[in-house]
Amino acid sequence: MGRDVPALVFTREDRRRYRDKMHTDLEVLARMLHESGFESERPHVGLEIELNLVDDHGLPVMRNTDVLRAIADPAWSSELGRFNLEINIPPRELTTGGPGAWEQAIRDALNHAEDRASAAGAHLIMVGILPTLRESDVSESALSGDPRYRLLNEQIFAARGEDLRITVDGVERLSTYADTITPEAACTSTQFHLQVAPRQFADYWNAAQAVAGVQIALAANSPFLFGRELWRETRIPLFEQATDTRPEEIKAQGVRPRVWFGERWITSVFDLFEENVRYFPALLPLCDDEDPQEMLDHGGIPQLGELTLHNGTIYRWNRPVYAVTGSGPHLRIENRVLPAGPTVADTIANGAFYYGLTRALVDEDRPVWTRMSFSVAEENLHTASREGIDARLYWPGTGEVPVTELVLRRLLPLAHRGLELAGMDAAWREPLLGIIEQRCVTARNGALWQAETVHHLEKAGISDRREALRQMTTTYMDYMHMNAPAHTWPVD
């Protein structure tokens, strides 16, 4: 969904042509997979971080256009809400320069942007859901100015035919309606990219699905929405509901949601793109001029524009990506389950754990996805979202256990082994995975700190929840800039 699109009214002919073109793209993708013409000699990792804009008091600021102009860097782009930005960190080989170099590059980019944003009257904050966000902040006027967002909004509501209902039962309860998709903008994430060879794609995707619940439990950072304390990672149910094209009657018929964990382990990346075309109507039926069959026949590399645009409107928690760069076509997995923040140190540690653990699981003689049902993996994701680092999750060979115990005893050694297989020595691994270890030992993460801090402020006499959230948010920003991992943050 990163491409620019014009404001349009789509006809029945547009939709028919688009469906035909997607089927052609699928046939070409199948041929390319058979011919093995993908770049995979030097696999890269990548990172995108979505951020919120706030004022000096920690309240949302609707000025992403001004801030982007001030930053003046093509690595930065708008997001759905006027209070959102996104940075795309350049891809790199996992061990190039060491993790310290990657962390420093991210910090330098964010610090530069913060300096420019401050001059434009705003500040950047990395957090899964901005705690000070109000329902009035996610009206239609909060949609970013890019026409693609308004067009997407129109198409989702045309498919639904009614307002969105958002309901989350957690520590407290939220039940509300929305007449735009802007509540989705409340969900700001960290997205890890992993380039893989076609023959290994299914194994890596299955591994990523299997560990998604563990990732969320460890890194939950979104306990508040619209002034209410809900799930530890409220992003998950909010995102599932805020882009749902299905009215209640269509849900009852078993139609699949566009925010989707999936329903089965796969044997090829082709399975996912085929499911996209089979199950999901096009939201943005825009056809390219390219003839992918002709392009491939003449030795070129097709962009598969229709297939990739459609893929961008289906929000899998682990999304397949087909892309073409100067070195050729490649495939990668976009891991989308984690919230933004709390710090760059936490982010890099989360990445090391994800990359190392999936690598080790792929190398096992009996892969975890052959010993665990897909439905249990999905249940782990939602349990982890509700309970965070206190969750009990299922894992083959251990049954249902506290996630902290599972990680310390079983998964952290695997993550070390996976990073070692990737060429990362102990001097680099230990500081990164040490953050994950201490998170488990202390049973503390960003979501727990946010909730405990608000409760502490309320017990200290701040009876207004919004003021407690505001004070917590400004303190959060101070610690975020110190870059000490969130499990070390005091509650005072």
ZISULZI-V821151 format. One record per backbone hydrogen bond with DSSP energy under -0.5 kcal/mol. CO is the residue of the C=O (numbers start at 1). NH is the residue of the N-H. If there is no record, write none. Layout:
co->(CO | CO)
nh->(NH | NH)
This chain:
co->(6 | 11 | 12 | 13 | 14 | 15 | 16 | 17 | 18 | 19 | 20 | 21 | 22 | 23 | 24 | 25 | 26 | 27 | 28 | 29 | 30 | 31 | 32 | 32 | 38 | 40 | 44 | 45 | 46 | 47 | 48 | 49 | 51 | 52 | 53 | 54 | 55 | 59 | 61 | 63 | 64 | 65 | 66 | 67 | 68 | 73 | 75 | 77 | 80 | 81 | 81 | 82 | 83 | 84 | 85 | 86 | 87 | 87 | 89 | 92 | 93 | 95 | 97 | 98 | 98 | 99 | 100 | 101 | 102 | 103 | 104 | 105 | 106 | 107 | 108 | 109 | 110 | 111 | 112 | 113 | 114 | 115 | 116 | 117 | 117 | 118 | 123 | 125 | 125 | 128 | 130 | 134 | 135 | 136 | 139 | 140 | 142 | 146 | 146 | 147 | 148 | 149 | 150 | 151 | 152 | 153 | 154 | 155 | 156 | 157 | 164 | 164 | 165 | 166 | 168 | 168 | 172 | 174 | 176 | 178 | 181 | 182 | 183 | 184 | 186 | 188 | 189 | 190 | 190 | 191 | 192 | 193 | 194 | 196 | 197 | 197 | 198 | 198 | 200 | 201 | 202 | 203 | 204 | 205 | 206 | 207 | 208 | 209 | 211 | 212 | 213 | 214 | 215 | 216 | 220 | 221 | 221 | 222 | 223 | 225 | 228 | 228 | 229 | 230 | 231 | 232 | 233 | 234 | 235 | 236 | 237 | 238 | 239 | 241 | 243 | 245 | 247 | 247 | 248 | 249 | 250 | 250 | 251 | 258 | 258 | 260 | 268 | 268 | 269 | 269 | 270 | 271 | 272 | 273 | 274 | 275 | 276 | 279 | 284 | 285 | 290 | 291 | 292 | 293 | 294 | 295 | 296 | 300 | 304 | 305 | 306 | 307 | 308 | 310 | 311 | 314 | 315 | 317 | 319 | 321 | 323 | 325 | 328 | 329 | 330 | 331 | 332 | 333 | 333 | 334 | 334 | 335 | 338 | 340 | 343 | 344 | 345 | 346 | 347 | 348 | 349 | 350 | 351 | 352 | 353 | 354 | 355 | 356 | 357 | 358 | 359 | 361 | 365 | 367 | 368 | 373 | 374 | 375 | 376 | 377 | 378 | 379 | 380 | 381 | 382 | 383 | 384 | 385 | 385 | 386 | 387 | 388 | 391 | 391 | 393 | 395 | 395 | 399 | 399 | 401 | 402 | 403 | 404 | 405 | 406 | 406 | 407 | 410 | 411 | 412 | 413 | 414 | 415 | 416 | 417 | 418 | 419 | 420 | 423 | 425 | 425 | 426 | 428 | 429 | 430 | 431 | 432 | 432 | 433 | 434 | 435 | 436 | 437 | 438 | 439 | 439 | 445 | 446 | 447 | 448 | 449 | 450 | 451 | 452 | 453 | 454 | 455 | 456 | 457 | 458 | 461 | 463 | 464 | 465 | 466 | 467 | 468 | 469 | 470 | 471 | 472 | 473 | 474 | 475 | 476 | 477 | 478 | 479 | 479 | 480 | 485 | 486 | 490)
nh->(8 | 15 | 16 | 17 | 18 | 19 | 20 | 21 | 22 | 23 | 24 | 25 | 26 | 27 | 28 | 29 | 30 | 31 | 32 | 33 | 34 | 35 | 36 | 37 | 40 | 43 | 195 | 92 | 193 | 89 | 191 | 87 | 85 | 125 | 61 | 123 | 58 | 55 | 63 | 67 | 68 | 69 | 70 | 71 | 72 | 76 | 88 | 86 | 144 | 79 | 84 | 64 | 53 | 79 | 51 | 77 | 49 | 89 | 47 | 45 | 96 | 98 | 101 | 101 | 102 | 103 | 104 | 105 | 106 | 107 | 108 | 109 | 110 | 111 | 112 | 113 | 114 | 115 | 116 | 117 | 118 | 119 | 120 | 120 | 122 | 121 | 54 | 52 | 127 | 188 | 133 | 137 | 138 | 139 | 142 | 143 | 82 | 149 | 150 | 151 | 152 | 153 | 154 | 155 | 156 | 157 | 158 | 159 | 160 | 161 | 166 | 178 | 167 | 176 | 170 | 174 | 170 | 168 | 166 | 164 | 184 | 185 | 186 | 187 | 188 | 340 | 50 | 192 | 338 | 48 | 335 | 46 | 333 | 331 | 200 | 201 | 201 | 202 | 204 | 205 | 206 | 207 | 208 | 209 | 210 | 211 | 212 | 212 | 215 | 216 | 217 | 218 | 219 | 220 | 447 | 128 | 129 | 234 | 230 | 228 | 225 | 230 | 172 | 171 | 234 | 222 | 236 | 238 | 239 | 240 | 241 | 242 | 243 | 244 | 245 | 247 | 250 | 251 | 252 | 253 | 253 | 255 | 254 | 260 | 315 | 317 | 271 | 272 | 272 | 273 | 274 | 275 | 276 | 277 | 278 | 279 | 280 | 281 | 286 | 287 | 292 | 295 | 296 | 297 | 298 | 300 | 299 | 302 | 308 | 309 | 310 | 311 | 312 | 313 | 314 | 316 | 260 | 336 | 334 | 332 | 330 | 328 | 325 | 39 | 323 | 196 | 321 | 194 | 335 | 319 | 336 | 192 | 190 | 128 | 347 | 348 | 349 | 350 | 351 | 352 | 353 | 354 | 355 | 356 | 357 | 358 | 359 | 360 | 361 | 362 | 363 | 364 | 367 | 370 | 371 | 377 | 378 | 379 | 380 | 381 | 382 | 383 | 384 | 385 | 386 | 387 | 388 | 232 | 233 | 232 | 390 | 391 | 393 | 403 | 401 | 398 | 399 | 395 | 401 | 393 | 406 | 407 | 408 | 409 | 410 | 411 | 412 | 414 | 415 | 416 | 417 | 418 | 419 | 420 | 421 | 422 | 424 | 423 | 425 | 428 | 429 | 430 | 432 | 433 | 434 | 435 | 435 | 436 | 437 | 438 | 439 | 440 | 441 | 442 | 443 | 444 | 449 | 450 | 451 | 452 | 453 | 454 | 455 | 456 | 457 | 458 | 459 | 460 | 462 | 461 | 463 | 465 | 468 | 469 | 470 | 471 | 472 | 473 | 474 | 475 | 476 | 477 | 478 | 479 | 480 | 481 | 482 | 483 | 484 | 483 | 488 | 489 | 492)
